[in-house]
Amino acid sequence: MATSLLQVRVEDSLKDQAAAVFENLGIDTSTAVRMFLKRAVMENGIPFRMTLPKTPYAAERGYRAMVEMSEGAEKNGLSDMTLDEINAEIDASRKERQTASK
């Protein structure tokens, strides 16, 4: 059986940590990589579940918040306000809160 050389660049600390795990399992890194590749072929894909974090990324949350605000502005007839008008409304609201809390 012909073999091929496979080179992968990883951080030193990741390589060392993985090697320690594999050593505890009684295998070396090359064997672990071969096992991964064989399993990927057997399963016709990545041999473990790949999921996204349960908490959404900050950018996604920010985007959703902007969409909600835009929908709310449109619903309340405020979608044609300029940025200066929006900032003026925010300032007025803050001043009202400060006055009410005194």
N, C-alpha and C positions, 0 to 999 in steps of 0.2 A: 504494500500500500504506500503510495507516494504521500509525502507530507509537505505542508507549507508553513512558512514562518509567519506568525501573526504578532505584530508589535502594536502596543497600545500605550499611550501616554496618560499617566494619572499622577496625582500629587503623591509625593513620597509618603506622607502620613496615611493616606488611603491605602496605598500598597502595603505598608507595614501592618496596619490594622487588619486588613483582609488576610494577609499571610498568617497572622496570629490566629485568626478564626479557623483558617484552613488547617493549620498545624494541629489545633485542638481536635479537628475532625479526622486527623490522620492522613491528610492529603496535602499536596503542594498547590501553588497557584496555577500552574499549567494544567494540572488535573481538574481543578475547579473550573477553569475556563473551558476545557474540553467538555466537561459535564454540562455546563451552561449551553454551549453550542449544540450538543446532541439533543438536549431537552427542547431547545428552540425549534430544531428540525422536527422532532417528534410531535410537538404541539402546534407546529406551523405558526409560530408567533413567539412573543416574549413569554418565557415560562414562569411568570409570576404576575399577579394582579397589579395593574397600573391604575392608580386613582389620583384624582386631584385632592388637595386639602379641603377639609370640610368648611373652613372659614374662607370666604372669598378674598381675593387679593384686594388691596387698597384701591387700586385703579378701577377694578370692577365695581366696588362699592361707590366710589366717587362718580363713575359713569352712571350707575343706577340712580344715585341721588340727583344728578343733573337732569336725567330723564324725568324723574318724578316731579322735580321743581318746574321743569318746562311744561309738563302736562298740567300741573296745578295752575301755572300762570295762564296757560291757554284757556283752561276751564273757567278762570275768574276774570277773563278779559284783559289780562296784563301782559300778553305775549309780545306786544309791540313796544314795550318800554325800552329805553336806552340804558346802557350800563350806568351812566350818570344818574338817571332817574331811579334805578334800582338801588344804587349806593345811597342816594338821598333818602329813600324809604327805609333802608336799613338803619341809617343814622337817626332818623326820626323815631323809629321803633325803639332803639337803644335809649334815646333820651327819655321817651315815655316810661320805659321800665325803671330807669334811674330815678325819675321824679316820683313814680308810684311806690318805690321801695323806701323812700325817705319818710 
